[in-house]
Amino acid sequence: MGKVFEAINRAEVEAGHTEPDVRAERDARAERDARAEPDAPEFDSDQAGEANEAGEPSGSQRFSFVRYSLGVGPSLERGRTNGHAAAASALVRRSPAEAVREVTIDPSRVDPHLVAFSSFNPRAAEQYNKLALSLISRSAERGLKRVLIASAEKFEGRTTTALNLACALARAHQRVLVVDCDFAQPGVAKALGINCEVGLAEMFERGLPPGEAAVRIRPYGFDVVPTRRRVENSVGLLAAPAFWKILQTFDDNHDFILFDSSPLLGFGDSSLLVRFTDTTLLVVQAGRLTSSELSRAMSPFTQDDILGVVMNRAGEQTN
């Protein structure tokens, strides 16, 4: 502060606009003001992590670049007044892809196959923890973010696999989004036991910000974009460039985006979803398919498209 006033005074003296005694009085007043001005609080990343766990919308313990993308760094400049700090915080804008709504899950309404959501079946939950760690490791190697969760037929456990994996990833401090792209028989909201006012199709049709359709799932800390109803022209929706431009806004806010798809056999959606995702996790129920059916289901994929296979041995699964 003193250096700023010193530079101004020097410029004014050189221009002949300030008398020495007036300049001296102003220097003294500026020095008193500078000594009296308190330091602004610094941003503490550890405190931010604790606040997030208490319910902040970011859902992450890591520093959010998006929230500070307008120039507010990890700490405020020292020497600001409280008024200046408040003005700076007002400049921080919320990302249009951040979930605007939070829902706390009612355990009694959750699909019982969501084993990662409770300690009821720790052995099964541990399998999803291992799958999550494997995905994180592969992502570090190959830069994977968008994962297609696919199955040949319905009722092979595709939707519950996507949600269990999202829960396990969130426990590993990853920012996760599940997008329900099963336009024939959407099941994400149903499996979670939640009601949604806006879904994926409504977001696109009404031109809403992506965050209007996203829901933060508490207390598990991941996001979902549900589909509320059957979409008749799903291929037209998935083929629209504007649709994928909207979904791209989610990329910066999440480490992983899991796409729950329609069954591969009988629907053409998967061939479009493969184009816009980085890899595919194939869910198969043991003993359900013949080798020829499995071969037809995998025809849209190359060997590099498949991240791995999840073998479901349960007698029944939803979606």
C-alpha positions in Angstrom: 0.0 0.0 0.0 2.8 2.4 1.0 4.6 1.8 -2.3 1.4 2.7 -4.3 1.0 6.0 -2.5 4.7 6.7 -2.8 4.5 6.2 -6.6 1.4 8.5 -6.9 3.1 11.2 -4.8 6.2 11.0 -6.9 4.3 11.4 -10.1 2.3 14.4 -8.6 5.4 16.1 -7.4 7.0 15.7 -10.8 3.9 17.2 -12.4 3.9 20.1 -9.9 0.5 19.4 -8.4 1.3 18.6 -4.7 3.1 20.7 -2.1 5.7 18.9 0.1 3.8 19.6 3.4 0.5 18.3 1.9 2.3 15.3 0.6 3.9 14.6 4.0 0.5 14.7 5.7 -1.0 12.4 3.2 1.9 9.9 3.5 1.4 9.8 7.2 -2.3 9.2 6.9 -1.8 6.5 4.4 0.8 4.8 6.6 -1.7 4.8 9.6 -4.4 3.3 7.4 -2.1 0.6 6.1 -1.1 -0.4 9.7 -4.8 -0.4 10.8 -6.0 -2.5 7.9 -6.5 -6.2 8.9 -5.4 -9.2 6.9 -8.0 -11.0 4.9 -8.5 -14.7 5.8 -6.6 -17.2 3.7 -8.4 -20.0 1.9 -7.7 -23.3 3.7 -8.0 -26.4 1.5 -8.3 -28.7 4.6 -11.2 -26.6 6.0 -12.8 -26.6 2.6 -12.8 -30.4 2.6 -14.5 -30.5 6.0 -17.1 -28.1 4.9 -17.8 -30.2 1.8 -18.4 -33.3 3.9 -20.8 -31.2 6.0 -22.9 -30.5 2.9 -21.3 -28.1 0.5 -22.5 -28.7 -3.1 -19.0 -29.5 -4.5 -19.0 -33.0 -2.9 -15.2 -33.2 -3.0 -12.3 -32.6 -0.7 -10.1 -31.4 -3.4 -9.6 -27.8 -4.5 -12.2 -26.9 -7.2 -10.6 -25.0 -10.1 -14.1 -24.3 -11.5 -15.3 -22.4 -8.4 -12.2 -20.2 -8.7 -11.9 -19.9 -12.4 -12.6 -16.2 -12.5 -9.3 -15.3 -10.9 -9.9 -15.9 -7.2 -6.9 -18.0 -6.2 -6.4 -20.5 -3.3 -6.0 -17.6 -0.9 -7.3 -14.0 -0.9 -4.7 -11.2 -1.1 -3.5 -10.0 2.2 -4.5 -6.5 3.1 -8.0 -6.6 1.8 -10.9 -5.2 3.9 -13.9 -7.4 4.6 -15.8 -5.4 2.0 -13.3 -6.1 -0.7 -13.3 -9.8 0.2 -17.0 -9.9 0.0 -17.0 -8.2 -3.4 -14.4 -10.7 -4.7 -16.4 -13.7 -3.5 -19.5 -12.3 -5.3 -17.6 -12.7 -8.6 -17.3 -16.5 -8.1 -20.0 -18.0 -10.3 -21.5 -21.4 -10.0 -20.8 -23.8 -12.8 -23.9 -24.5 -15.0 -23.2 -28.2 -14.6 -23.3 -28.3 -10.8 -26.3 -30.1 -9.4 -28.9 -27.7 -8.2 -30.8 -30.2 -6.1 -29.8 -32.7 -3.4 -31.7 -35.8 -2.3 -31.1 -37.8 0.8 -31.7 -41.5 0.1 -34.3 -43.4 2.1 -32.7 -46.8 2.7 -36.1 -48.5 2.8 -36.7 -47.4 -0.9 -33.3 -48.3 -2.3 -33.0 -51.4 -4.5 -31.6 -54.2 -2.4 -29.0 -55.0 -5.1 -27.2 -51.7 -4.3 -24.8 -53.6 -2.0 -22.2 -50.8 -2.0 -24.7 -48.5 -0.3 -24.6 -50.3 3.1 -22.7 -52.8 5.2 -25.3 -55.5 4.8 -23.2 -57.5 2.3 -19.6 -56.5 2.8 -18.2 -59.2 0.6 -20.2 -58.1 -2.4 -19.5 -54.4 -1.6 -15.7 -55.2 -1.6 -15.9 -56.4 -5.2 -17.1 -52.9 -6.2 -14.4 -51.3 -4.2 -11.9 -53.4 -6.2 -13.6 -52.5 -9.4 -13.4 -48.8 -8.5 -9.7 -49.0 -7.7 -9.1 -50.8 -11.0 -10.9 -48.1 -12.9 -9.0 -45.3 -11.1 -5.7 -47.0 -12.0 -6.7 -47.5 -15.6 -7.9 -43.9 -15.8 -4.5 -42.7 -14.6 -2.8 -44.7 -17.3 -5.1 -44.0 -20.2 -7.0 -40.8 -19.2 -10.4 -42.4 -19.1 -13.4 -40.4 -17.9 -16.6 -41.5 -19.7 -17.5 -45.1 -19.1 -20.3 -46.9 -20.9 -22.0 -49.5 -18.7 -23.6 -52.0 -21.1 -25.3 -55.4 -21.1 -26.6 -57.6 -23.9 -30.1 -58.0 -22.4 -32.2 -56.3 -19.7 -32.2 -57.6 -16.2 -28.5 -58.5 -16.2 -27.6 -56.0 -13.5 -26.4 -53.1 -15.6 -28.1 -50.2 -13.7 -27.2 -51.6 -10.2 -23.6 -52.1 -11.4 -23.4 -48.5 -12.5 -24.8 -47.2 -9.2 -22.7 -49.5 -7.0 -19.6 -48.5 -8.9 -20.5 -44.8 -8.5 -20.9 -45.3 -4.8 -17.5 -47.1 -4.5 -15.8 -44.4 -6.6 -17.3 -41.6 -4.5 -16.0 -43.3 -1.3 -12.5 -43.2 -3.0 -12.9 -39.4 -3.2 -13.7 -39.3 -6.9 -16.3 -36.9 -8.4 -18.8 -39.2 -10.1 -21.8 -38.7 -12.3 -24.3 -41.4 -13.5 -26.2 -40.5 -16.7 -29.3 -42.6 -17.4 -29.2 -43.2 -21.1 -31.6 -46.2 -21.1 -34.3 -44.4 -22.9 -36.3 -47.6 -23.4 -36.6 -48.5 -19.7 -34.9 -45.9 -17.5 -34.1 -47.3 -14.1 -31.6 -45.1 -12.2 -34.2 -43.0 -10.3 -36.3 -46.1 -9.6 -33.3 -48.1 -8.2 -32.5 -45.1 -5.9 -36.1 -44.7 -4.9 -36.2 -41.0 -5.8 -38.6 -38.8 -7.7 -37.2 -36.2 -10.2 -38.9 -33.2 -11.6 -36.5 -32.8 -14.5 -34.7 -35.5 -16.5 -32.3 -35.8 -19.3 -34.8 -35.5 -22.1 -36.5 -32.4 -20.5 -33.1 -30.7 -20.1 -32.4 -31.1 -23.8 -35.9 -30.2 -25.0 -36.3 -27.1 -22.9 -32.7 -25.9 -23.3 -32.1 -26.0 -19.5 -28.7 -25.7 -17.9 -27.3 -29.2 -17.3 -27.3 -28.7 -13.6 -31.1 -28.4 -13.6 -31.3 -32.1 -14.4 -28.5 -33.2 -12.1 -29.2 -34.5 -8.5 -26.6 -34.9 -5.7 -27.2 -38.2 -3.9 -26.7 -37.9 -0.2 -25.1 -39.1 1.9 -23.1 -41.0 -0.8 -21.8 -37.9 -2.6 -22.2 -38.7 -6.3 -24.5 -37.1 -8.9 -27.1 -38.6 -11.2 -28.8 -37.2 -14.3 -32.0 -39.4 -14.5 -34.3 -40.1 -17.3 -37.9 -39.7 -16.1 -39.8 -41.3 -19.0 -39.4 -43.5 -22.1 -38.0 -41.5 -25.0 -39.5 -42.7 -28.3 -36.9 -41.1 -30.7 -33.8 -42.0 -28.6 -31.5 -42.2 -31.7 -32.5 -38.7 -32.7 -31.7 -37.4 -29.3 -28.3 -39.2 -29.1 -27.4 -38.1 -32.6 -28.0 -34.4 -32.0 -24.7 -32.5 -31.7 -26.3 -30.1 -29.3 -27.1 -32.9 -26.9 -23.5 -33.9 -26.5 -22.4 -30.3 -26.2 -24.7 -30.0 -23.2 -23.2 -33.2 -21.7 -19.7 -32.0 -22.3 -20.2 -29.3 -19.6 -20.2 -32.0 -17.0 -16.6 -33.1 -17.8 -14.9 -30.4 -15.8 -16.9 -31.1 -12.7 -16.4 -34.9 -12.6 -13.6 -37.4 -12.6 -15.8 -40.2 -14.0 -19.1 -40.1 -15.9 -20.9 -43.5 -16.1 -23.4 -43.9 -18.8 -26.2 -46.5 -18.2 -27.4 -47.7 -21.6 -30.2 -49.6 -23.2 -29.6 -53.3 -23.8 -27.2 -53.9 -26.7 -29.5 -56.5 -28.4 -32.5 -54.9 -30.0 -31.5 -51.2 -29.7 -29.3 -49.0 -31.8 -28.4 -46.6 -29.0 -25.1 -48.3 -28.0 -23.4 -47.6 -31.4 -23.9 -43.9 -30.8 -22.9 -44.1 -27.1 -19.7 -45.8 -28.0 -18.6 -42.8 -30.1 -18.9 -40.4 -27.2 -17.4 -42.6 -24.4 -13.9 -43.6 -23.6 -14.4 -47.2 -22.8 -17.0 -49.8 -22.0 -17.7 -52.0 -19.0 -19.7 -55.0 -20.1 -22.1 -56.6 -17.5 -23.0 -60.2 -18.1 -25.2 -62.5 -16.1 -23.7 -66.0 -16.0 -25.5 -68.6 -18.0 -28.0 -66.2 -19.5 -26.7 -65.8 -23.0 -25.5 -68.1 -25.7 -22.1 -67.5 -27.3 -23.8 -66.3 -30.5 -26.0 -63.8 -28.6 -22.9 -62.5 -26.8 -21.0 -62.2 -30.1 -23.9 -60.2 -31.6 -24.1 -57.9 -28.5 -20.4 -57.1 -28.8 -20.3 -56.5 -32.5 -20.4 -52.6 -32.1 -17.1 -52.8 -30.1 -13.5 -53.3 -30.9 -11.2 -55.0 -28.5 -9.9 -51.6 -27.4 -13.4 -50.4 -26.6 -13.9 -53.0 -23.8 -12.4 -52.1 -20.4 -13.6 -55.4 -18.8 -16.5 -57.7 -18.0 -18.5 -57.8 -14.8 -19.9 -61.3 -14.3 -23.2 -61.2 -12.4 -24.1 -64.5 -10.8 -27.2 -63.4 -8.9 -30.5 -65.1 -9.9 -32.3 -61.7 -10.4 -31.1 -58.2 -11.1 -32.9 -55.0 -12.0 -32.1 -53.6 -15.5 
